[in-house]
Amino acid sequence: MPAVDIPRYRSRKSEITTNALGVYTPDMQFIYVLVGWEGSVVDGRVLRDAITMRNGLKVPQGNITKKLYF
């Protein structure tokens, strides 16, 4: 990455980090991946972004059977 962008990817511990969200089926098949969030961010914020973005993560009604843990 360009040196000018490095500060955006620093975590609170001064490490270079990026975040990713992966969603998979019960038989371990990935159905959605979102990568590239800069630095440290709360998991719920990445999930909210995935759900609200155009062409983002779609969760069919009635298909959530387990709690989400963050």
C-alpha positions in Angstrom: 0.0 0.0 0.0 1.2 3.6 -0.5 2.9 5.1 2.4 0.3 7.9 2.6 -2.4 5.3 3.4 -0.6 3.4 6.1 -1.9 5.6 9.0 -5.5 4.6 8.1 -4.7 0.9 8.6 -3.0 1.3 12.0 -4.8 -0.4 14.9 -4.9 1.0 18.5 -1.7 -1.1 19.1 0.0 0.5 16.1 -0.1 -2.6 14.0 -1.1 -2.6 10.3 -4.5 -4.3 10.2 -7.5 -4.9 8.0 -10.9 -6.5 8.7 -12.9 -9.1 6.8 -16.4 -10.6 7.2 -17.1 -14.0 5.9 -20.6 -15.7 5.9 -20.9 -19.4 5.2 -23.6 -22.0 5.1 -24.0 -24.8 7.7 -22.0 -27.1 5.3 -19.1 -24.6 5.3 -19.7 -23.1 1.8 -18.8 -19.3 1.7 -21.7 -17.3 0.4 -20.5 -13.8 1.2 -17.1 -12.1 1.8 -16.4 -8.4 2.6 -12.8 -7.4 3.0 -10.8 -4.2 3.3 -12.1 -2.3 6.3 -9.3 -0.2 7.6 -7.7 -0.6 11.0 -9.6 -1.6 14.1 -13.4 -1.5 14.0 -16.2 -3.2 15.9 -17.6 -6.3 14.3 -21.1 -5.0 14.3 -20.1 -2.0 12.2 -18.7 -4.2 9.5 -21.8 -6.4 9.6 -24.1 -3.3 9.4 -22.1 -2.1 6.4 -22.5 -5.4 4.7 -26.3 -5.5 5.2 -26.9 -1.9 4.2 -24.7 -1.6 1.1 -26.2 -1.9 -2.3 -25.9 -5.5 -3.5 -24.7 -6.4 0.0 -25.4 -9.3 2.3 -29.0 -10.5 2.0 -30.5 -12.5 4.9 -33.7 -14.3 4.0 -36.6 -13.9 6.5 -37.0 -16.8 8.8 -33.6 -18.3 8.1 -31.8 -17.1 11.2 -31.8 -20.0 13.6 -28.8 -19.3 15.8 -27.7 -16.2 17.7 -25.0 -14.0 16.3 -22.0 -13.7 18.6 -19.5 -10.8 18.4 
